[in-house]
Amino acid sequence: MVSSNPTLRRRRLASTLRELRLARGMTIEEVANELMVSVAKISRLETGQRGASLRDVRDLCRIYQVANEAQIEALMTLAREAKEPGLRQELGDLGDEAAYPYVDLEAGASGITEFQCCFLPGLLQTEDYARALISGMLPGIADNILNSRVLARMKRKELLRRQDAPRYWTLIDEAALHRNVGGIQVMREQLLDIIEVARRPNVVVQVIPFSVGAYMGLDNSFAFLEIPDPSTPAVVFIEGLTTMEYLEKPSQLVPYKETIDYLRAAALHPQESVARIARICEEQFPS
């Protein structure tokens, strides 16, 4: 929720500042000139990439001629609360600053749709699988960062067990189920855990079988996060080898909504998917 999530509060503030500018009919360049700051700063304030200071909010309200003191105070409060330390203190050093906003956004989402083609989704990973996966993908990772990342994934898993848990729909390429990460026992425990989690009423697991062949989205794992606050746009998260990208413009979200619809139709039915996971578990990773 916005009231308890620093990243969502920053995005809410950014969206409101942009709306105020547009209502005044001003361009980003005009605002930047008025404040004698760079265009990049105003742009980053409006996308939430940079947190707004109290002075930023006060100056922008003056330029946008916001006369309602209650509205100004509400914006100042958002700016203050968006700077709370939050996850950095709770999770420790994850080795990538971009990871914290994602975990924060995920925790505040009302719905999450995730597609993974190479490995199993983070919200479904067991501790042993997560440790083997991260250390395998990043062989030079420091022990303290590895431990923090594994801890973060285990805390993220608690999200699906909350009383107000989000709707979680995951689409997994069958290849990820066959890939032996950590050994036979680790994989067996991992697949059995997915079968158990799939029984939850807020969770849907679908497998895209090998028989589908090449398909839309095959080259691009992603997560689509829906935000409960209607004034805050949904966001697509794409994780690369060295970068994390966030997309939230309506024109950027449309292709991912279409891909989700395509993948849901191409994948096995949820019940068939769980049966496929169980079969792979018994045939490839026997006890």
TORNUDO-23690 format. One line per 8 residues: number of its first residue (from 1); their letters; for each residue z, y, x of N, C-alpha, C. Coordinates in steps of 0.2 Angstrom, whole numbers, plus 5000, padded with zeros to 4 digits. Each point is the difference from the previous one (the first is absolute). Layout:
BEGIN
NUM) a) Z Y X Z Y X Z Y X ~ ...
END
This chain:
BEGIN
1) mvssnptl) 5000 4994 5004 5000 5006 4996 5000 5006 5004 ~ 4997 5006 4998 5000 5006 5004 5007 5002 5001 ~ 5005 4999 4996 5007 5003 5001 5003 4997 5006 ~ 4998 4994 5002 5003 4996 5005 4996 4998 5006 ~ 4994 5003 5001 4995 4998 5005 4997 5006 5003 ~ 5002 5001 5007 4998 5006 5003 4992 5001 5001 ~ 4997 4994 5001 4993 5001 5000 4996 5002 4994 ~ 5003 4997 4994 4997 5002 4994 5002 5007 4998
9) rrrrlast) 5006 5002 5002 5001 5007 4999 4996 5005 5004 ~ 4998 4998 5006 4996 5004 5004 4993 5000 4997 ~ 4997 4995 4997 4994 5000 4997 5000 5004 4993 ~ 5005 4999 4997 5001 5004 4994 5000 5008 5001 ~ 5003 5002 5005 5000 5007 5002 4993 5002 5003 ~ 4997 4996 5003 4993 5001 5003 4996 5001 4994 ~ 5000 4996 4995 4996 5000 4994 5001 5006 4996 ~ 5006 5002 5000 5002 5006 4996 4998 5007 5003
17) lrelrlar) 5000 5000 5007 4998 5006 5004 4992 5000 4999 ~ 4997 4995 5000 4993 5000 4999 4998 5003 4993 ~ 5003 4998 4995 4999 5002 4993 5001 5007 5000 ~ 5006 5003 5003 5001 5007 5000 4995 5004 5003 ~ 4997 4998 5006 4995 5003 5003 4993 5000 4996 ~ 4999 4995 4997 4994 5000 4996 5000 5004 4994 ~ 5007 5000 4997 5001 5005 4994 4999 5007 5002 ~ 5001 5002 5006 4999 5007 5002 4993 5001 5002
25) gmtieeva) 4996 4995 5000 4993 5000 5002 4999 5002 5008 ~ 5004 4998 5004 5000 5001 5007 4997 4994 5004 ~ 4997 5001 5005 4998 4995 5005 5005 4999 5005 ~ 5000 4994 5003 5004 4998 5006 5000 5006 5005 ~ 4994 5002 5001 4998 5005 5006 5004 5006 4998 ~ 4999 5002 4994 5004 5007 4998 5007 4999 5000 ~ 5003 4995 4999 5007 4999 5000 5002 5000 5008 ~ 4996 4996 5004 5002 5000 5007 5000 5007 5003
33) nelmvsva) 4995 5004 4998 4999 5007 5003 5006 5004 4997 ~ 5002 4999 4994 5006 5004 4998 5006 4999 5003 ~ 5001 4994 5002 5006 4998 5004 4999 5000 5007 ~ 4994 5001 5003 4999 5000 5007 5002 4993 5003 ~ 4997 4995 4997 5001 4993 5003 4993 4997 4999 ~ 5000 4994 5003 4994 4996 5001 4998 4997 4993 ~ 4993 5000 4999 4998 4996 4994 5003 4993 4999 ~ 5000 4997 5006 5002 4993 5001 5007 4999 4997
41) kisrletg) 5005 5005 5001 5007 5000 4998 5000 5000 4992 ~ 4996 5004 4997 5000 5001 4993 4997 4993 4997 ~ 4995 4998 5003 4997 4993 4998 5005 4995 5000 ~ 5004 4999 5006 5004 4995 5001 5006 5000 4995 ~ 5002 5007 4998 5006 5001 4996 4998 4997 4993 ~ 4993 5001 4998 4998 4998 4993 4998 4993 5000 ~ 5000 4996 5005 4999 4993 5000 5006 4996 5001 ~ 5005 5004 5002 5007 4996 5001 5000 4997 5007
49) qrgaslrd) 4995 5002 5005 5000 4997 5006 5005 5004 5005 ~ 5002 5006 4997 5005 5004 5004 5005 5003 4995 ~ 5007 4999 5001 5005 5002 4996 5000 5008 4999 ~ 5001 5003 4995 5001 5007 4999 5007 5002 5001 ~ 5001 5005 5004 5006 5003 5001 5002 5005 4995 ~ 5007 5002 4999 5002 5004 4995 4996 5007 5000 ~ 4999 5002 5007 4996 5006 5000 4993 5000 4998 ~ 4997 4994 5001 4993 4998 4998 5000 5001 4992
57) vrdlcriy) 5005 4997 4997 5000 5000 4993 5001 5007 4997 ~ 5004 5004 5003 5002 5007 4998 4994 5004 5001 ~ 4996 5000 5006 4994 5004 5001 4995 4998 4995 ~ 4999 4993 4999 4994 4998 4995 5002 5002 4993 ~ 5006 5000 4998 5001 5002 4993 4999 5008 5000 ~ 5002 5003 5005 4998 5008 5000 4993 5001 4999 ~ 4996 4997 5004 4992 5000 5000 4998 4998 4993 ~ 5002 4995 4997 4998 4997 4994 5003 5004 4994
65) qvaneaqi) 5004 5005 5001 5003 5004 4995 5004 4995 4995 ~ 5004 4996 5003 5005 4996 4996 5006 5004 4998 ~ 5001 5002 4994 5005 5004 4998 5006 4996 4997 ~ 4999 4994 4998 5005 4996 4997 5005 4998 5005 ~ 5006 5002 5000 5005 4999 5005 5002 4992 5000 ~ 5000 4997 4994 5002 4993 5000 4995 4996 5003 ~ 4993 5002 4999 4995 4996 5003 5000 5001 5008 ~ 5002 5006 5002 5000 5001 5007 5006 4995 5003
73) ealmtlar) 5005 5000 4997 5006 4997 5002 4999 4992 5000 ~ 4996 4998 4995 4998 4993 5000 4996 4998 5006 ~ 4995 5004 5001 4996 4999 5006 5004 5000 5007 ~ 5004 5005 5000 5005 5000 5006 5004 4993 5001 ~ 5002 4998 4994 5004 4994 5000 4996 4994 5002 ~ 4994 4999 4998 4995 4995 5002 4999 5001 5008 ~ 4999 5006 5002 4999 5001 5008 5006 4997 5004 ~ 5006 5002 4997 5006 4998 5004 5001 4992 5000
81) eakepglr) 4999 4997 4994 5001 4993 4999 4995 4996 5003 ~ 4994 5003 5001 4994 4996 5003 5002 4999 5008 ~ 5004 5004 5003 5002 4999 5007 5006 4996 5001 ~ 5002 4996 4995 5006 4995 5001 4998 4995 5006 ~ 5004 4998 5004 4998 4995 5005 4998 4994 4998 ~ 5003 4997 4994 4997 4994 4997 4999 4994 5005 ~ 4994 4997 5000 4999 4994 5003 5000 4999 5007 ~ 4999 5006 5004 5001 4999 5007 5007 4998 5002
89) qelgdlgd) 5005 5003 4997 5006 4998 5001 5002 4993 4998 ~ 4997 4998 4994 5002 4993 4997 4996 4995 5004 ~ 4994 5001 5002 4996 4994 5002 4999 5000 5008 ~ 5002 5006 5003 4999 5000 5007 4993 5002 5003 ~ 4999 4999 5006 4993 5001 5003 4995 4995 4998 ~ 4995 5002 4996 4995 4995 4998 4994 5001 5005 ~ 5000 5004 5004 4995 5001 5005 4993 5004 4997 ~ 5001 5002 4994 4994 5004 4997 5003 5004 4995
97) eaaypyvd) 4999 5007 5001 5003 5005 4995 4997 4999 4993 ~ 4993 4998 5000 4997 4999 4993 5003 4994 4996 ~ 5004 4996 5003 5002 4994 4996 5006 5003 4995 ~ 5004 5005 5002 5005 5002 4996 4998 5003 4993 ~ 4995 5004 5000 4997 5003 4993 4998 4994 4996 ~ 4997 4995 5003 4997 4994 4996 5006 4997 4996 ~ 5005 4998 5004 5006 4996 4998 5003 5004 4994 ~ 5000 5007 5001 5003 5004 4995 4996 5000 4994
105) leagasgi) 4994 5001 5001 4995 5000 4994 5001 4993 4996 ~ 5000 4995 5004 5000 4993 4997 5006 5000 4996 ~ 5006 5002 5002 5006 4999 4997 5001 5004 4993 ~ 4995 5006 5000 5000 5004 4994 4995 4998 4995 ~ 4996 4995 5002 4994 4999 4996 5002 4996 4993 ~ 4996 5001 4995 5001 4997 4994 4996 4994 4999 ~ 4994 5000 5004 4996 4994 5001 4996 5000 5006 ~ 5000 4994 5003 4997 4998 5007 4994 4995 4999
113) tefqccfl) 4994 5001 5002 4995 4995 5000 4998 5000 5008 ~ 5001 4994 5002 4998 4999 5008 4995 4994 5001 ~ 4995 5002 5004 4995 4995 5002 5001 4998 5007 ~ 5000 4994 5002 5001 4998 5007 4995 4995 5002 ~ 4996 5001 5005 4995 4994 5001 5001 4996 5007 ~ 5005 5003 5004 5001 4997 5006 5007 4997 5001 ~ 5005 5003 4997 5007 4997 5001 5003 5001 4993 ~ 5006 4997 4999 5003 5001 4994 5004 5007 4999
121) pgllqted) 5000 5002 4994 5003 5007 4998 5007 5001 5003 ~ 5001 5006 5002 5007 5001 5003 5006 4999 4995 ~ 4998 5002 4993 5006 4999 4995 5001 4992 4999 ~ 4996 4996 5002 5001 4993 4999 5002 4996 5006 ~ 5000 5003 5006 5002 4997 5006 5007 4998 5001 ~ 5001 4994 5003 5007 4998 5002 5001 5003 5007 ~ 5007 4999 5002 5002 5003 5006 4996 4997 5006 ~ 5000 4993 5000 4997 4997 5005 4992 5001 5001
129) yaralisg) 4997 5000 4994 4993 5002 5000 4998 5007 5002 ~ 5004 5005 4998 4999 5007 5002 5001 5000 5008 ~ 5005 4997 5002 5002 5001 5008 4994 4997 5004 ~ 4997 4994 4997 4995 4997 5004 4993 5004 4999 ~ 4999 5003 4994 4994 5004 4999 5000 5006 5004 ~ 5006 5004 5000 5000 5006 5004 5000 4999 5007 ~ 5003 4995 5003 5000 4999 5007 4993 4997 5002 ~ 4997 4997 4996 4993 4997 5002 4995 5005 5000
137) mlpgiadn) 5000 5005 4995 4996 5006 4999 5001 5005 5006 ~ 5006 5001 5002 5002 5005 5005 5004 4996 5005 ~ 4997 4997 5005 5003 4996 5005 5005 5004 5004 ~ 4998 5006 5001 5004 5004 5005 5006 5004 4996 ~ 5001 4999 4994 5005 5004 4996 5007 4999 5003 ~ 5004 5005 5000 5007 5000 5003 5004 4996 4995 ~ 5005 4997 5002 5005 4996 4996 5003 5004 4995 ~ 5002 5006 5001 5004 5004 4995 4995 5002 4995
145) ilnsrvla) 4994 5002 5001 4995 5002 4995 4998 4994 4996 ~ 4999 4994 5003 4999 4994 4996 5005 4998 4995 ~ 5007 5001 5003 5005 4998 4995 5001 5005 4995 ~ 4998 5007 5001 5000 5005 4995 4995 4999 4995 ~ 4994 4997 5002 4995 4999 4995 5001 4994 4996 ~ 5003 4995 5003 5001 4994 4996 5006 5002 4995 ~ 5005 5004 5002 5005 5002 4995 4997 5004 4995 ~ 4995 5004 5001 4997 5005 4995 4997 4995 4995
153) rmkrkell) 4996 4995 5002 4997 4996 4996 5004 4996 4995 ~ 5006 4998 5003 5005 4997 4996 5003 5004 4994 ~ 5001 5006 5002 5003 5005 4996 4994 5002 4994 ~ 4994 5000 5002 4995 5001 4996 4999 4995 4994 ~ 5002 4994 5002 4999 4994 4996 5005 5001 4994 ~ 5006 5003 5001 5005 5001 4995 4997 5004 4994 ~ 4995 5004 5002 4997 5004 4994 4998 4996 4994 ~ 4997 4994 5001 4998 4996 4995 5006 4997 4996
161) rrqdapry) 5006 5000 5002 5005 4997 4997 5005 5005 4997 ~ 4998 5007 5000 5004 5005 4997 4999 5000 4993 ~ 5005 5002 4996 5000 5001 4993 4994 5004 4997 ~ 4999 5005 5004 4994 5004 4998 4994 4999 5005 ~ 4999 4993 5001 4995 4998 5005 4993 5003 4997 ~ 4995 5002 5005 4994 5002 4998 4996 4993 4998 ~ 4994 5002 4996 4995 4994 4999 4997 4999 5007 ~ 4999 4994 5002 4997 4998 5006 4995 4995 4999
169) wtlideaa) 4994 5002 5002 4994 4995 4999 4997 5000 5007 ~ 5000 4994 5003 4997 4999 5006 4994 4995 5000 ~ 4995 5002 5004 4994 4996 5000 4999 4998 5008 ~ 5000 4993 5001 5000 4997 5006 4994 4996 5002 ~ 4996 5001 5005 4995 4996 5002 5003 4993 5002 ~ 4996 4995 4998 5003 4993 5002 5001 4999 5007 ~ 4996 5004 5004 5000 4999 5008 5007 5001 5002 ~ 5004 5005 4997 5006 5002 5002 5005 4995 4999
177) lhrnvggi) 4999 4996 4995 5005 4994 4998 4999 4994 5005 ~ 4994 5000 5003 4999 4994 5005 5002 5002 5007 ~ 5000 5007 5002 5001 5002 5007 5007 4998 5001 ~ 5001 4996 5006 5006 4998 5002 5004 5005 5004 ~ 5005 5003 4997 5003 5006 5003 5008 4997 5001 ~ 5001 4999 5007 5007 4998 5001 5002 4992 5000 ~ 4995 4996 4998 5001 4993 5000 5000 4997 4993 ~ 5000 4994 5000 5000 4996 4993 5006 5002 4996
185) qvmreqll) 5006 4999 5003 5006 5001 4996 5000 5007 4997 ~ 4998 5005 5004 5000 5007 4998 4996 5001 4994 ~ 4994 4997 5001 4994 5001 4995 5003 4997 4993 ~ 5003 4994 5001 5002 4996 4994 5005 5004 4996 ~ 5005 5003 5004 5005 5004 4997 4997 5006 4997 ~ 4995 5003 5003 4997 5006 4998 4996 4999 4993 ~ 4996 4995 5000 4996 4998 4994 5005 4998 4994 ~ 5005 4997 5001 5005 4998 4995 5003 5006 4997
193) diievarr) 5002 5005 5005 5003 5006 4998 4995 5004 4995 ~ 4994 5000 5002 4995 5004 4996 5000 4997 4993 ~ 5000 4993 4999 5000 4996 4994 5006 5002 4996 ~ 5005 5001 5003 5007 5002 4997 4999 5007 4997 ~ 4998 5005 5004 4999 5007 4998 4995 5001 4995 ~ 4995 4996 5000 4995 5000 4994 5003 4999 4993 ~ 5005 4997 5000 5003 4998 4993 5004 5006 4997 ~ 5001 5005 5004 5003 5007 4998 4995 5003 4995
201) pnvvvqvi) 5003 5003 4994 4996 5003 4995 4996 5006 5002 ~ 5002 5003 5005 4997 5006 5003 4995 4999 5005 ~ 4999 4993 5002 4995 4999 5006 4995 4995 4997 ~ 4994 5002 5003 4994 4996 4998 4996 4999 5007 ~ 4999 4994 5002 4997 4997 5006 4993 4997 4998 ~ 4995 5003 5003 4993 4997 4999 4997 4998 5007 ~ 4997 4994 5000 4997 4998 5007 4992 5001 4999 ~ 4997 5003 5005 4993 5000 5000 4997 4994 5004
209) pfsvgaym) 4997 4995 4996 4998 4994 5004 4994 5001 5004 ~ 5000 4995 5005 4994 5000 5005 4994 5000 4996 ~ 5000 4996 4994 4994 4999 4996 4996 5007 4998 ~ 5004 5005 5000 4997 5007 4998 4995 5002 5005 ~ 5001 4998 5007 4996 5003 5005 5001 5007 5002 ~ 4995 5004 5001 5001 5007 5002 5001 5003 4993 ~ 5004 5005 5000 5002 5004 4994 5002 5007 5002 ~ 5000 5004 4994 5002 5007 5001 5007 5001 5002
217) gldnsfaf) 5001 5004 5006 5006 5001 5003 5002 4996 5005 ~ 4996 4995 5002 5002 4995 5005 5002 5003 5007 ~ 4997 5006 5001 5001 5003 5007 5006 5005 5000 ~ 5004 5001 4994 5004 5005 5000 5006 4999 4996 ~ 5005 4997 5003 5007 4999 4997 5003 5007 4998 ~ 5003 5000 4994 5003 5006 4998 5006 4999 4995 ~ 5004 5005 4999 5005 5000 4995 4999 5007 4995 ~ 5000 4999 4994 4999 5005 4995 5007 5001 4996
225) leipdpst) 5003 5006 5001 5006 5001 4998 5000 5005 4994 ~ 5003 4998 4994 5000 5005 4995 5007 5003 4999 ~ 5000 5007 4999 5006 5003 5000 5003 5002 4993 ~ 5006 4999 4999 5003 5001 4993 4999 5007 4997 ~ 5000 5005 5005 5000 5007 4998 4992 5002 4999 ~ 4998 5001 4993 4993 5001 4999 4997 5006 5004 ~ 5004 5005 5002 4998 5006 5004 4998 4998 5007 ~ 5002 4994 5002 4999 4998 5007 4995 4994 5000
233) pavvfieg) 4994 5002 5004 4995 4995 5000 5001 4993 5003 ~ 4997 4995 4998 5000 4994 5003 4998 5000 5007 ~ 5001 4995 5004 4998 5001 5007 4998 4993 5003 ~ 4994 5000 5004 4998 4993 5003 5002 5001 5007 ~ 5003 4994 5003 5002 5000 5006 4996 4995 5004 ~ 4997 5002 5006 4996 4995 5004 5003 5000 5007 ~ 5001 4994 5002 5003 4999 5007 4995 4997 5005 ~ 4998 5004 5005 4996 4998 5005 5004 4997 5006
241) lttmeyle) 4996 4999 5006 5003 4997 5006 5005 5005 5003 ~ 4998 5007 5000 5004 5005 5003 5002 5006 4995 ~ 4997 5000 4994 5001 5005 4995 5002 4998 4993 ~ 5003 5005 4997 5001 4999 4993 4997 5005 4996 ~ 4996 4999 4995 4997 5005 4996 5002 5000 4993 ~ 5001 5006 4997 5002 5001 4993 4995 5003 4996 ~ 4998 4998 4995 4995 5003 4995 5003 5002 4994 ~ 4998 5006 4997 5003 5001 4994 4996 5005 4995
249) kpsqlvpy) 4994 5002 5003 4995 5004 4996 4997 4995 4995 ~ 4999 5002 4993 4997 4996 4995 4994 4997 5002 ~ 4996 5003 5004 4993 4998 5002 5001 4994 5005 ~ 5006 5000 5004 5001 4995 5005 5003 4994 4996 ~ 5004 5001 4995 5003 4994 4996 4996 4996 4996 ~ 4995 5003 4997 4995 4996 4996 4997 4994 5003 ~ 4997 5000 5006 4998 4994 5003 5005 4994 5001 ~ 5006 5002 5001 5006 4995 5000 5002 4997 4994
257) ketidylr) 5000 5004 4994 5001 4998 4994 4994 4995 4998 ~ 4994 5001 5001 4995 4996 4999 5000 4993 5004 ~ 5002 5001 5006 5001 4994 5004 5006 4996 4998 ~ 5005 5003 4997 5006 4996 4997 4997 4996 4994 ~ 4997 5003 4996 4997 4997 4994 4995 4994 5002 ~ 4996 5001 5005 4996 4995 5002 5004 4994 5003 ~ 5005 5001 5004 5003 4995 5004 5004 4996 4995 ~ 5003 5003 4995 5004 4997 4995 4996 4995 4996
265) aaalhpqe) 4993 5002 4999 4996 4996 4996 4997 4994 5004 ~ 4999 5001 5007 4998 4995 5005 5005 4995 5002 ~ 5006 5002 4999 5006 4996 5003 5001 4994 4995 ~ 5004 4995 5002 5002 4995 4996 5005 5003 4995 ~ 5001 4997 4994 5005 5001 4995 5007 5000 5004 ~ 5005 5004 4998 5007 4999 5003 5002 4993 5000 ~ 5000 4997 4995 5003 4993 5000 4996 4995 5005 ~ 4993 5001 5000 4996 4996 5004 5001 5002 5008
273) svariari) 5002 5007 5001 5001 5002 5006 5007 4997 5003 ~ 5005 5000 4996 5006 4997 5002 4999 4992 5002 ~ 4996 4997 4996 4998 4993 5001 4997 4999 5007 ~ 4995 5005 5001 4996 5000 5006 5005 5001 5006 ~ 5005 5004 5000 5004 5001 5005 5005 4994 5001 ~ 5002 4997 4995 5004 4994 5000 4996 4994 5004 ~ 4994 5000 4998 4995 4994 5003 4999 5002 5008 ~ 4999 5006 5001 4999 5002 5007 5007 4998 5004
281) ceeqfps) 5005 5002 4997 5007 4999 5003 5001 4992 5002 ~ 4998 4996 4995 5001 4993 5001 4995 4996 5004 ~ 4994 5003 5000 4995 4997 5004 5000 5002 5008 ~ 5001 5007 5001 5000 5002 5006 5006 5001 5004 ~ 5006 5001 4996 5006 5001 5003 5005 4996 4997 ~ 5000 4993 5000 5004 4995 4997 5007 5001 5004 ~ 5005 4997 4996 5007 5000 5002 5001 4994 5005
END
